């Protein structure tokens, strides 16, 4: 009888062991974290907790400092894993976003569309009136808000660099030519007209204050340039990672964010609505009509989308890693409008840490 009892007990013990093992498989994923809208509280995780290569952290920091970086942050699931300041910069000092700030306009357009104030498929002249360019009226009327979002206005990028009509000259029909052009700023005028308030007032109430950003818009070389702390830049990256949602509140519609971070036209696969897209078969760059083969930043994850600003202002968003990376500072090497060799070099250093 005793032998029979032992034999009956053994399967029960195996069942218990199997159950305990399976329970580790079902451990829930770490939740997404959003910092409070005010104050300096922000949850962190250490390099060790992430299981990253601590030996490669100092080479990354040395590289960032040598390349004239001011502020650098890596978020994972919204928590700060790395936050470093160099070359006299601090957490409380602002820095300019340059063209990385284009994506703030993208987000604000999405909000205004959701509120029924405008449609991206509308003609720009529906809001600004005719004569906002120097193009023939029939050609001007081809230009929609979506053409400004996708850099396909057809206006000549080699003439002037302002937003006065005299600088906005017809080059090709809207939708037939991709060219990096600051005419996108007319979208801010569209929002102002559609909302019957200044762009800054609408942006502040509908986006900036909703996610606890600080900073503001300042005129520079005739253009609106956003300045903020590195953490405020990271807040916008976190909003973008979560497809326009902050905590439980939808700030920018998810379907619009998905559209904005996908290829927006057939002329430049690596461009959405003022967002740059990695992992595409080819891409175009500012100031040239050449088509380059391969991924925008080969060393970076293929699903990454990024806000790139003049002289190496960077917001990288990587959904597969639930990660946001921000780099602000002086130009790393030579002057550039968006992409530079620095992007790929930086990602090689980041990969050495996180992989």
DORO-585121 format. One record per residue (C-alpha): residue number from 1; x, y, z. Coordinates in nm, 2 decimals, always signed. Layout:
BEGIN
site num = NUM; X = X; Y = Y; Z = Z
...
% end
This chain:
BEGIN
site num = 1; X = +0.00; Y = +0.00; Z = +0.00
site num = 2; X = +0.28; Y = +0.24; Z = +0.08
site num = 3; X = +0.44; Y = +0.19; Z = -0.26
site num = 4; X = +0.11; Y = +0.27; Z = -0.43
site num = 5; X = +0.07; Y = +0.59; Z = -0.23
site num = 6; X = +0.41; Y = +0.71; Z = -0.34
site num = 7; X = +0.34; Y = +0.64; Z = -0.70
site num = 8; X = +0.02; Y = +0.84; Z = -0.68
site num = 9; X = +0.19; Y = +1.13; Z = -0.52
site num = 10; X = +0.46; Y = +1.17; Z = -0.78
site num = 11; X = +0.23; Y = +1.29; Z = -1.07
site num = 12; X = +0.09; Y = +1.55; Z = -0.82
site num = 13; X = +0.44; Y = +1.68; Z = -0.75
site num = 14; X = +0.52; Y = +1.71; Z = -1.12
site num = 15; X = +0.19; Y = +1.90; Z = -1.18
site num = 16; X = +0.29; Y = +2.15; Z = -0.91
site num = 17; X = +0.63; Y = +2.20; Z = -1.06
site num = 18; X = +0.48; Y = +2.25; Z = -1.41
site num = 19; X = +0.23; Y = +2.50; Z = -1.28
site num = 20; X = +0.51; Y = +2.71; Z = -1.10
site num = 21; X = +0.72; Y = +2.71; Z = -1.42
site num = 22; X = +0.43; Y = +2.82; Z = -1.64
site num = 23; X = +0.35; Y = +3.11; Z = -1.41
site num = 24; X = +0.68; Y = +3.28; Z = -1.49
site num = 25; X = +0.58; Y = +3.28; Z = -1.86
site num = 26; X = +0.26; Y = +3.48; Z = -1.79
site num = 27; X = +0.44; Y = +3.76; Z = -1.60
site num = 28; X = +0.28; Y = +4.08; Z = -1.72
site num = 29; X = +0.48; Y = +4.33; Z = -1.92
site num = 30; X = +0.60; Y = +4.65; Z = -1.75
site num = 31; X = +0.34; Y = +4.92; Z = -1.77
site num = 32; X = +0.40; Y = +5.25; Z = -1.95
site num = 33; X = +0.49; Y = +5.54; Z = -1.72
site num = 34; X = +0.39; Y = +5.90; Z = -1.77
site num = 35; X = +0.56; Y = +6.17; Z = -1.55
site num = 36; X = +0.34; Y = +6.41; Z = -1.36
site num = 37; X = +0.25; Y = +6.73; Z = -1.55
site num = 38; X = +0.43; Y = +6.95; Z = -1.30
site num = 39; X = +0.74; Y = +6.91; Z = -1.09
site num = 40; X = +1.06; Y = +6.72; Z = -1.15
site num = 41; X = +0.94; Y = +6.37; Z = -1.05
site num = 42; X = +1.02; Y = +6.11; Z = -1.31
site num = 43; X = +1.06; Y = +5.74; Z = -1.25
site num = 44; X = +1.39; Y = +5.59; Z = -1.35
site num = 45; X = +1.54; Y = +5.24; Z = -1.42
site num = 46; X = +1.91; Y = +5.16; Z = -1.39
site num = 47; X = +2.14; Y = +5.02; Z = -1.66
site num = 48; X = +2.17; Y = +4.71; Z = -1.44
site num = 49; X = +1.79; Y = +4.67; Z = -1.41
site num = 50; X = +1.77; Y = +4.68; Z = -1.79
site num = 51; X = +2.04; Y = +4.42; Z = -1.83
site num = 52; X = +2.23; Y = +4.65; Z = -2.06
site num = 53; X = +2.61; Y = +4.64; Z = -2.11
site num = 54; X = +2.75; Y = +4.88; Z = -1.85
site num = 55; X = +3.10; Y = +4.86; Z = -2.00
site num = 56; X = +2.97; Y = +5.04; Z = -2.31
site num = 57; X = +2.81; Y = +5.33; Z = -2.13
site num = 58; X = +3.12; Y = +5.54; Z = -2.08
site num = 59; X = +3.22; Y = +5.51; Z = -2.45
site num = 60; X = +2.88; Y = +5.63; Z = -2.54
site num = 61; X = +2.90; Y = +5.93; Z = -2.30
site num = 62; X = +3.25; Y = +6.01; Z = -2.42
site num = 63; X = +3.13; Y = +6.01; Z = -2.78
site num = 64; X = +2.83; Y = +6.23; Z = -2.70
site num = 65; X = +3.05; Y = +6.49; Z = -2.52
site num = 66; X = +3.31; Y = +6.49; Z = -2.80
site num = 67; X = +3.03; Y = +6.55; Z = -3.06
site num = 68; X = +2.92; Y = +6.87; Z = -2.89
site num = 69; X = +2.61; Y = +6.72; Z = -2.72
site num = 70; X = +2.42; Y = +6.93; Z = -2.47
site num = 71; X = +2.14; Y = +6.70; Z = -2.35
site num = 72; X = +2.08; Y = +6.33; Z = -2.39
site num = 73; X = +1.80; Y = +6.11; Z = -2.26
site num = 74; X = +1.69; Y = +5.75; Z = -2.32
site num = 75; X = +1.34; Y = +5.65; Z = -2.20
site num = 76; X = +1.21; Y = +5.29; Z = -2.19
site num = 77; X = +0.84; Y = +5.25; Z = -2.11
site num = 78; X = +0.85; Y = +5.61; Z = -2.02
site num = 79; X = +1.11; Y = +5.57; Z = -1.75
site num = 80; X = +1.45; Y = +5.74; Z = -1.77
site num = 81; X = +1.73; Y = +5.50; Z = -1.81
site num = 82; X = +1.99; Y = +5.75; Z = -1.91
site num = 83; X = +1.99; Y = +6.13; Z = -1.86
site num = 84; X = +2.32; Y = +6.31; Z = -1.92
site num = 85; X = +2.42; Y = +6.67; Z = -1.98
site num = 86; X = +2.75; Y = +6.80; Z = -2.13
site num = 87; X = +2.95; Y = +7.10; Z = -2.23
site num = 88; X = +2.80; Y = +7.34; Z = -1.97
site num = 89; X = +2.44; Y = +7.24; Z = -2.02
site num = 90; X = +2.20; Y = +7.14; Z = -1.74
site num = 91; X = +1.85; Y = +6.99; Z = -1.70
site num = 92; X = +1.70; Y = +7.33; Z = -1.65
site num = 93; X = +1.84; Y = +7.50; Z = -1.96
site num = 94; X = +1.65; Y = +7.51; Z = -2.29
site num = 95; X = +1.79; Y = +7.43; Z = -2.63
site num = 96; X = +1.64; Y = +7.47; Z = -2.98
site num = 97; X = +1.47; Y = +7.19; Z = -3.17
site num = 98; X = +1.53; Y = +7.33; Z = -3.52
site num = 99; X = +1.33; Y = +7.13; Z = -3.77
site num = 100; X = +1.27; Y = +6.85; Z = -3.52
site num = 101; X = +0.99; Y = +7.09; Z = -3.41
site num = 102; X = +0.81; Y = +7.04; Z = -3.74
site num = 103; X = +0.65; Y = +6.74; Z = -3.57
site num = 104; X = +0.49; Y = +6.96; Z = -3.31
site num = 105; X = +0.30; Y = +7.13; Z = -3.60
site num = 106; X = +0.21; Y = +6.78; Z = -3.73
site num = 107; X = +0.06; Y = +6.69; Z = -3.40
site num = 108; X = -0.13; Y = +7.02; Z = -3.37
site num = 109; X = -0.28; Y = +6.98; Z = -3.72
site num = 110; X = -0.41; Y = +6.63; Z = -3.62
site num = 111; X = -0.58; Y = +6.78; Z = -3.31
site num = 112; X = -0.74; Y = +7.06; Z = -3.51
site num = 113; X = -0.86; Y = +6.81; Z = -3.77
site num = 114; X = -1.01; Y = +6.59; Z = -3.50
site num = 115; X = -1.20; Y = +6.89; Z = -3.36
site num = 116; X = -1.34; Y = +6.96; Z = -3.71
site num = 117; X = -1.16; Y = +7.29; Z = -3.76
site num = 118; X = -0.99; Y = +7.18; Z = -4.07
site num = 119; X = -0.91; Y = +6.88; Z = -4.30
site num = 120; X = -0.56; Y = +6.79; Z = -4.43
site num = 121; X = -0.72; Y = +6.74; Z = -4.77
site num = 122; X = -0.84; Y = +7.10; Z = -4.79
site num = 123; X = -0.67; Y = +7.36; Z = -5.01
site num = 124; X = -0.44; Y = +7.58; Z = -4.82
site num = 125; X = -0.60; Y = +7.88; Z = -4.99
site num = 126; X = -0.93; Y = +7.78; Z = -4.82
site num = 127; X = -0.78; Y = +7.92; Z = -4.50
site num = 128; X = -0.52; Y = +8.17; Z = -4.62
site num = 129; X = -0.69; Y = +8.31; Z = -4.92
site num = 130; X = -0.55; Y = +8.33; Z = -5.27
site num = 131; X = -0.21; Y = +8.49; Z = -5.33
site num = 132; X = -0.03; Y = +8.32; Z = -5.04
site num = 133; X = +0.23; Y = +8.21; Z = -5.30
site num = 134; X = +0.37; Y = +8.36; Z = -5.63
site num = 135; X = +0.24; Y = +8.06; Z = -5.82
site num = 136; X = -0.03; Y = +8.09; Z = -6.08
site num = 137; X = -0.37; Y = +8.07; Z = -5.92
site num = 138; X = -0.45; Y = +7.73; Z = -6.08
site num = 139; X = -0.12; Y = +7.59; Z = -5.95
site num = 140; X = -0.16; Y = +7.74; Z = -5.60
site num = 141; X = -0.51; Y = +7.59; Z = -5.57
site num = 142; X = -0.35; Y = +7.24; Z = -5.62
site num = 143; X = -0.17; Y = +7.27; Z = -5.28
site num = 144; X = -0.34; Y = +7.11; Z = -4.99
site num = 145; X = -0.25; Y = +7.10; Z = -4.62
site num = 146; X = -0.14; Y = +6.74; Z = -4.68
site num = 147; X = +0.11; Y = +6.85; Z = -4.95
site num = 148; X = +0.27; Y = +7.08; Z = -4.69
site num = 149; X = +0.28; Y = +6.79; Z = -4.43
site num = 150; X = +0.44; Y = +6.56; Z = -4.68
site num = 151; X = +0.68; Y = +6.82; Z = -4.84
site num = 152; X = +0.52; Y = +6.79; Z = -5.18
site num = 153; X = +0.39; Y = +7.14; Z = -5.24
site num = 154; X = +0.58; Y = +7.17; Z = -5.57
site num = 155; X = +0.72; Y = +7.51; Z = -5.46
site num = 156; X = +1.08; Y = +7.58; Z = -5.55
site num = 157; X = +1.31; Y = +7.49; Z = -5.25
site num = 158; X = +1.61; Y = +7.67; Z = -5.42
site num = 159; X = +1.45; Y = +8.02; Z = -5.41
site num = 160; X = +1.46; Y = +8.21; Z = -5.09
site num = 161; X = +1.39; Y = +8.05; Z = -4.76
site num = 162; X = +1.11; Y = +8.26; Z = -4.62
site num = 163; X = +0.74; Y = +8.24; Z = -4.62
site num = 164; X = +0.65; Y = +8.56; Z = -4.81
site num = 165; X = +0.47; Y = +8.50; Z = -5.14
site num = 166; X = +0.77; Y = +8.63; Z = -5.33
site num = 167; X = +0.97; Y = +8.33; Z = -5.19
site num = 168; X = +0.71; Y = +8.07; Z = -5.27
site num = 169; X = +0.75; Y = +8.01; Z = -5.64
site num = 170; X = +0.60; Y = +7.74; Z = -5.86
site num = 171; X = +0.84; Y = +7.46; Z = -5.96
site num = 172; X = +0.61; Y = +7.16; Z = -6.02
site num = 173; X = +0.25; Y = +7.06; Z = -5.97
site num = 174; X = +0.17; Y = +6.98; Z = -5.60
site num = 175; X = +0.22; Y = +6.61; Z = -5.54
site num = 176; X = +0.47; Y = +6.55; Z = -5.82
site num = 177; X = +0.79; Y = +6.66; Z = -5.65
site num = 178; X = +0.93; Y = +6.60; Z = -5.30
site num = 179; X = +1.15; Y = +6.89; Z = -5.17
site num = 180; X = +1.24; Y = +6.99; Z = -4.82
site num = 181; X = +1.09; Y = +7.34; Z = -4.77
site num = 182; X = +1.00; Y = +7.56; Z = -4.48
site num = 183; X = +0.67; Y = +7.64; Z = -4.64
site num = 184; X = +0.53; Y = +7.38; Z = -4.39
site num = 185; X = +0.51; Y = +7.67; Z = -4.15
site num = 186; X = +0.20; Y = +7.79; Z = -4.34
site num = 187; X = +0.03; Y = +7.51; Z = -4.15
site num = 188; X = +0.06; Y = +7.72; Z = -3.84
site num = 189; X = -0.12; Y = +8.00; Z = -4.01
site num = 190; X = -0.39; Y = +7.76; Z = -4.12
site num = 191; X = -0.44; Y = +7.65; Z = -3.76
site num = 192; X = -0.45; Y = +8.01; Z = -3.65
site num = 193; X = -0.72; Y = +8.10; Z = -3.91
site num = 194; X = -0.92; Y = +7.78; Z = -3.84
site num = 195; X = -0.92; Y = +7.82; Z = -3.46
site num = 196; X = -0.96; Y = +8.20; Z = -3.46
site num = 197; X = -0.66; Y = +8.23; Z = -3.22
site num = 198; X = -0.29; Y = +8.24; Z = -3.25
site num = 199; X = -0.11; Y = +7.92; Z = -3.33
site num = 200; X = +0.09; Y = +7.94; Z = -3.01
site num = 201; X = -0.23; Y = +7.98; Z = -2.80
site num = 202; X = -0.40; Y = +7.68; Z = -2.97
site num = 203; X = -0.08; Y = +7.47; Z = -2.94
site num = 204; X = -0.03; Y = +7.55; Z = -2.58
site num = 205; X = -0.39; Y = +7.47; Z = -2.47
site num = 206; X = -0.43; Y = +7.16; Z = -2.69
site num = 207; X = -0.09; Y = +7.00; Z = -2.67
site num = 208; X = +0.18; Y = +7.16; Z = -2.46
site num = 209; X = -0.01; Y = +7.20; Z = -2.14
site num = 210; X = -0.16; Y = +6.85; Z = -2.18
site num = 211; X = +0.17; Y = +6.67; Z = -2.15
site num = 212; X = +0.35; Y = +6.91; Z = -1.91
site num = 213; X = +0.59; Y = +7.06; Z = -2.17
site num = 214; X = +0.78; Y = +7.38; Z = -2.10
site num = 215; X = +0.94; Y = +7.61; Z = -2.36
site num = 216; X = +0.81; Y = +7.83; Z = -2.64
site num = 217; X = +0.84; Y = +7.94; Z = -3.00
site num = 218; X = +1.09; Y = +8.20; Z = -3.10
site num = 219; X = +1.15; Y = +8.37; Z = -3.43
site num = 220; X = +1.49; Y = +8.28; Z = -3.58
site num = 221; X = +1.59; Y = +8.36; Z = -3.94
site num = 222; X = +1.22; Y = +8.44; Z = -4.02
site num = 223; X = +1.10; Y = +8.10; Z = -3.88
site num = 224; X = +0.94; Y = +7.98; Z = -3.57
site num = 225; X = +1.18; Y = +7.76; Z = -3.37
site num = 226; X = +1.08; Y = +7.57; Z = -3.06
site num = 227; X = +1.31; Y = +7.58; Z = -2.75
site num = 228; X = +1.27; Y = +7.36; Z = -2.44
site num = 229; X = +1.45; Y = +7.15; Z = -2.19
site num = 230; X = +1.57; Y = +6.81; Z = -2.28
site num = 231; X = +1.30; Y = +6.65; Z = -2.06
site num = 232; X = +1.03; Y = +6.85; Z = -2.23
site num = 233; X = +1.16; Y = +6.72; Z = -2.57
site num = 234; X = +1.14; Y = +6.37; Z = -2.42
site num = 235; X = +0.78; Y = +6.43; Z = -2.31
site num = 236; X = +0.68; Y = +6.49; Z = -2.67
site num = 237; X = +0.87; Y = +6.18; Z = -2.78
site num = 238; X = +0.68; Y = +5.98; Z = -2.51
site num = 239; X = +0.35; Y = +6.11; Z = -2.65
site num = 240; X = +0.45; Y = +6.01; Z = -3.00
site num = 241; X = +0.56; Y = +5.66; Z = -2.88
site num = 242; X = +0.21; Y = +5.61; Z = -2.74
site num = 243; X = +0.05; Y = +5.72; Z = -3.07
site num = 244; X = -0.08; Y = +6.05; Z = -2.93
site num = 245; X = -0.21; Y = +5.92; Z = -2.60
site num = 246; X = -0.09; Y = +6.06; Z = -2.27
site num = 247; X = -0.17; Y = +5.83; Z = -1.98
site num = 248; X = -0.55; Y = +5.78; Z = -2.03
site num = 249; X = -0.61; Y = +6.09; Z = -2.24
site num = 250; X = -0.61; Y = +6.10; Z = -2.62
site num = 251; X = -0.42; Y = +6.41; Z = -2.72
site num = 252; X = -0.37; Y = +6.34; Z = -3.09
site num = 253; X = -0.59; Y = +6.08; Z = -3.26
site num = 254; X = -0.42; Y = +5.74; Z = -3.29
site num = 255; X = -0.52; Y = +5.69; Z = -3.65
site num = 256; X = -0.38; Y = +6.02; Z = -3.75
site num = 257; X = -0.05; Y = +5.95; Z = -3.56
site num = 258; X = -0.03; Y = +5.61; Z = -3.75
site num = 259; X = -0.08; Y = +5.80; Z = -4.08
site num = 260; X = +0.17; Y = +6.07; Z = -3.98
site num = 261; X = +0.44; Y = +5.81; Z = -3.91
site num = 262; X = +0.39; Y = +5.61; Z = -4.23
site num = 263; X = +0.51; Y = +5.68; Z = -4.58
site num = 264; X = +0.29; Y = +5.97; Z = -4.70
site num = 265; X = +0.36; Y = +5.97; Z = -5.07
site num = 266; X = +0.55; Y = +5.77; Z = -5.33
site num = 267; X = +0.84; Y = +6.02; Z = -5.39
site num = 268; X = +1.02; Y = +5.97; Z = -5.06
site num = 269; X = +0.94; Y = +5.64; Z = -4.88
site num = 270; X = +1.13; Y = +5.77; Z = -4.57
site num = 271; X = +0.90; Y = +6.06; Z = -4.51
site num = 272; X = +0.56; Y = +6.08; Z = -4.33
site num = 273; X = +0.40; Y = +6.40; Z = -4.21
site num = 274; X = +0.71; Y = +6.59; Z = -4.12
site num = 275; X = +0.84; Y = +6.27; Z = -3.95
site num = 276; X = +1.14; Y = +6.08; Z = -4.10
site num = 277; X = +1.10; Y = +5.70; Z = -4.12
site num = 278; X = +1.37; Y = +5.44; Z = -4.09
site num = 279; X = +1.38; Y = +5.10; Z = -4.25
site num = 280; X = +1.25; Y = +5.19; Z = -4.60
site num = 281; X = +1.40; Y = +5.08; Z = -4.93
site num = 282; X = +1.52; Y = +5.43; Z = -5.03
site num = 283; X = +1.50; Y = +5.79; Z = -4.92
site num = 284; X = +1.56; Y = +6.15; Z = -5.04
site num = 285; X = +1.74; Y = +6.42; Z = -4.84
site num = 286; X = +1.70; Y = +6.80; Z = -4.82
site num = 287; X = +1.86; Y = +7.02; Z = -5.09
site num = 288; X = +1.89; Y = +6.74; Z = -5.35
site num = 289; X = +1.66; Y = +6.54; Z = -5.59
site num = 290; X = +1.88; Y = +6.23; Z = -5.57
site num = 291; X = +1.72; Y = +5.90; Z = -5.45
site num = 292; X = +1.94; Y = +5.71; Z = -5.22
site num = 293; X = +1.90; Y = +5.33; Z = -5.18
site num = 294; X = +1.88; Y = +5.16; Z = -4.84
site num = 295; X = +1.76; Y = +5.25; Z = -4.49
site num = 296; X = +1.79; Y = +5.61; Z = -4.36
site num = 297; X = +1.99; Y = +5.51; Z = -4.05
site num = 298; X = +2.12; Y = +5.15; Z = -4.11
site num = 299; X = +2.23; Y = +5.09; Z = -3.75
site num = 300; X = +1.90; Y = +5.19; Z = -3.60
site num = 301; X = +1.59; Y = +4.97; Z = -3.56
site num = 302; X = +1.38; Y = +4.95; Z = -3.88
site num = 303; X = +1.06; Y = +5.05; Z = -3.71
site num = 304; X = +1.21; Y = +5.38; Z = -3.58
site num = 305; X = +1.06; Y = +5.71; Z = -3.68
site num = 306; X = +1.23; Y = +6.04; Z = -3.59
site num = 307; X = +1.22; Y = +6.41; Z = -3.57
site num = 308; X = +1.54; Y = +6.55; Z = -3.71
site num = 309; X = +1.65; Y = +6.91; Z = -3.68
site num = 310; X = +1.93; Y = +7.12; Z = -3.83
site num = 311; X = +2.27; Y = +7.05; Z = -3.68
site num = 312; X = +2.18; Y = +6.72; Z = -3.51
site num = 313; X = +1.88; Y = +6.78; Z = -3.30
site num = 314; X = +1.72; Y = +6.44; Z = -3.26
site num = 315; X = +1.41; Y = +6.27; Z = -3.13
site num = 316; X = +1.41; Y = +5.89; Z = -3.21
site num = 317; X = +1.10; Y = +5.69; Z = -3.14
site num = 318; X = +1.13; Y = +5.31; Z = -3.14
site num = 319; X = +0.80; Y = +5.12; Z = -3.09
site num = 320; X = +0.95; Y = +4.77; Z = -3.09
site num = 321; X = +1.18; Y = +4.87; Z = -2.79
site num = 322; X = +0.92; Y = +5.10; Z = -2.63
site num = 323; X = +1.20; Y = +5.35; Z = -2.64
site num = 324; X = +1.26; Y = +5.72; Z = -2.69
site num = 325; X = +1.60; Y = +5.88; Z = -2.74
site num = 326; X = +1.66; Y = +6.25; Z = -2.74
site num = 327; X = +1.99; Y = +6.43; Z = -2.84
site num = 328; X = +2.02; Y = +6.81; Z = -2.84
site num = 329; X = +2.33; Y = +7.01; Z = -2.89
site num = 330; X = +2.57; Y = +7.19; Z = -3.12
site num = 331; X = +2.64; Y = +7.03; Z = -3.46
site num = 332; X = +2.83; Y = +6.71; Z = -3.42
site num = 333; X = +3.05; Y = +6.75; Z = -3.73
site num = 334; X = +2.96; Y = +6.94; Z = -4.04
site num = 335; X = +2.64; Y = +7.16; Z = -4.07
site num = 336; X = +2.34; Y = +6.96; Z = -4.19
site num = 337; X = +1.97; Y = +7.02; Z = -4.24
site num = 338; X = +1.84; Y = +6.69; Z = -4.09
site num = 339; X = +2.03; Y = +6.36; Z = -4.14
site num = 340; X = +2.40; Y = +6.33; Z = -4.09
site num = 341; X = +2.67; Y = +6.06; Z = -4.05
site num = 342; X = +2.63; Y = +6.13; Z = -3.68
site num = 343; X = +2.30; Y = +5.94; Z = -3.67
site num = 344; X = +2.45; Y = +5.61; Z = -3.77
site num = 345; X = +2.76; Y = +5.66; Z = -3.55
site num = 346; X = +2.54; Y = +5.74; Z = -3.25
site num = 347; X = +2.32; Y = +5.43; Z = -3.31
site num = 348; X = +2.63; Y = +5.21; Z = -3.32
site num = 349; X = +2.72; Y = +5.34; Z = -2.97
site num = 350; X = +2.37; Y = +5.30; Z = -2.84
site num = 351; X = +2.34; Y = +4.94; Z = -2.97
site num = 352; X = +2.66; Y = +4.85; Z = -2.79
site num = 353; X = +2.49; Y = +4.95; Z = -2.47
site num = 354; X = +2.14; Y = +4.82; Z = -2.52
site num = 355; X = +2.22; Y = +4.49; Z = -2.69
% end
